[in-house]
């Protein structure tokens, strides 16, 4: 048992693990990407969709401590009153969240389906995350360089959006 506690202590010290019931972050912010028929976020022209710039979430100002996909069961509409894409659409489209730094170097890639706290995720050994957020520790991110990429955008709807709840601590 002692070996396990040393390993856990090392993981917690290096921000690689947190207690299950730990607070996600001191602050929380919604970040969205709206899909359009034409323009910057056109479903016709691309498969990668970038977040708008948000200096509050950049690594020089914040440590991102958790990220959660907000599904229609949690919130009916997005910030601009559009509908939220369902987890099934996101999963069927092969949605992947990419976190990048100031030089556009990839820090992390996370399947969006594991960021849902309310819906079951068939690829996980448990049927639901039961409200458990995905804890992170990102310190060098540039938010406008972060994006969601899809292998198939045909399952998405122009006019709908994707919404994430980003937890963070100020530096």
URDAFEN-V702335 format. One record per residue. N is the residue number from 0. RES is the residue in three letters. PSI is psi in whole degrees, 0 to 359 (999 if undefined). NEAR is the number of other C-alpha atoms within 12 Angstrom. Layout:
[[N;RES;PSI;NEAR] [N;RES;PSI;NEAR]]
This chain:
[[0;UNK;328;7] [1;UNK;322;8] [2;UNK;317;9] [3;UNK;317;10] [4;UNK;325;11] [5;UNK;319;12] [6;UNK;314;15] [7;UNK;318;18] [8;UNK;317;17] [9;UNK;316;15] [10;UNK;317;16] [11;UNK;322;19] [12;UNK;324;14] [13;UNK;16;14] [14;UNK;36;20] [15;UNK;354;18] [16;UNK;153;21] [17;UNK;155;25] [18;UNK;145;18] [19;UNK;320;15] [20;UNK;19;14] [21;UNK;154;16] [22;UNK;135;19] [23;UNK;318;29] [24;UNK;163;27] [25;UNK;331;18] [26;UNK;162;22] [27;UNK;142;24] [28;UNK;143;27] [29;UNK;136;26] [30;UNK;132;32] [31;UNK;157;38] [32;UNK;124;38] [33;UNK;134;35] [34;UNK;139;36] [35;UNK;166;23] [36;UNK;331;19] [37;UNK;168;14] [38;UNK;202;14] [39;UNK;315;19] [40;UNK;39;31] [41;UNK;132;25] [42;UNK;345;30] [43;UNK;321;21] [44;UNK;341;16] [45;UNK;170;22] [46;UNK;353;25] [47;UNK;131;28] [48;UNK;117;33] [49;UNK;149;32] [50;UNK;155;33] [51;UNK;156;23] [52;UNK;140;19] [53;UNK;92;23] [54;UNK;333;19] [55;UNK;325;27] [56;UNK;359;39] [57;UNK;151;31] [58;UNK;333;30] [59;UNK;343;21] [60;UNK;339;20] [61;UNK;153;30] [62;UNK;117;33] [63;UNK;120;37] [64;UNK;344;35] [65;UNK;152;37] [66;UNK;137;39] [67;UNK;131;41] [68;UNK;128;46] [69;UNK;118;39] [70;UNK;169;33] [71;UNK;342;26] [72;UNK;335;17] [73;UNK;324;21] [74;UNK;130;22] [75;UNK;322;20] [76;UNK;163;23] [77;UNK;187;26] [78;UNK;328;22] [79;UNK;22;19] [80;UNK;24;16] [81;UNK;164;23] [82;UNK;153;27] [83;UNK;134;34] [84;UNK;141;38] [85;UNK;162;32] [86;UNK;325;35] [87;UNK;316;23] [88;UNK;317;26] [89;UNK;315;37] [90;UNK;315;32] [91;UNK;331;21] [92;UNK;359;27] [93;UNK;39;26] [94;UNK;132;34] [95;UNK;130;30] [96;UNK;128;36] [97;UNK;129;31] [98;UNK;125;36] [99;UNK;158;28] [100;UNK;193;24] [101;UNK;333;21] [102;UNK;12;15] [103;UNK;25;19] [104;UNK;134;16] [105;UNK;126;20] [106;UNK;317;25] [107;UNK;153;22] [108;UNK;130;21] [109;UNK;125;29] [110;UNK;131;31] [111;UNK;327;38] [112;UNK;332;37] [113;UNK;355;38] [114;UNK;354;38] [115;UNK;132;39] [116;UNK;352;30] [117;UNK;332;25] [118;UNK;153;29] [119;UNK;146;23] [120;UNK;106;23] [121;UNK;335;16] [122;UNK;351;14] [123;UNK;154;15] [124;UNK;350;10] [125;UNK;155;13] [126;UNK;337;16] [127;UNK;153;20] [128;UNK;351;24] [129;UNK;44;18] [130;UNK;357;21] [131;UNK;124;26] [132;UNK;162;32] [133;UNK;106;36] [134;UNK;142;32] [135;UNK;177;31] [136;UNK;76;31] [137;UNK;127;37] [138;UNK;351;28] [139;UNK;17;27] [140;UNK;150;36] [141;UNK;111;34] [142;UNK;321;37] [143;UNK;349;28] [144;UNK;358;30] [145;UNK;148;38] [146;UNK;168;37] [147;UNK;133;42] [148;UNK;145;30] [149;UNK;146;27] [150;UNK;338;22] [151;UNK;112;22] [152;UNK;357;30] [153;UNK;342;21] [154;UNK;356;24] [155;UNK;161;34] [156;UNK;127;26] [157;UNK;137;24] [158;UNK;339;23] [159;UNK;169;32] [160;UNK;167;38] [161;UNK;147;48] [162;UNK;133;40] [163;UNK;145;37] [164;UNK;118;33] [165;UNK;122;36] [166;UNK;140;31] [167;UNK;162;32] [168;UNK;140;27] [169;UNK;148;21] [170;UNK;999;18]]
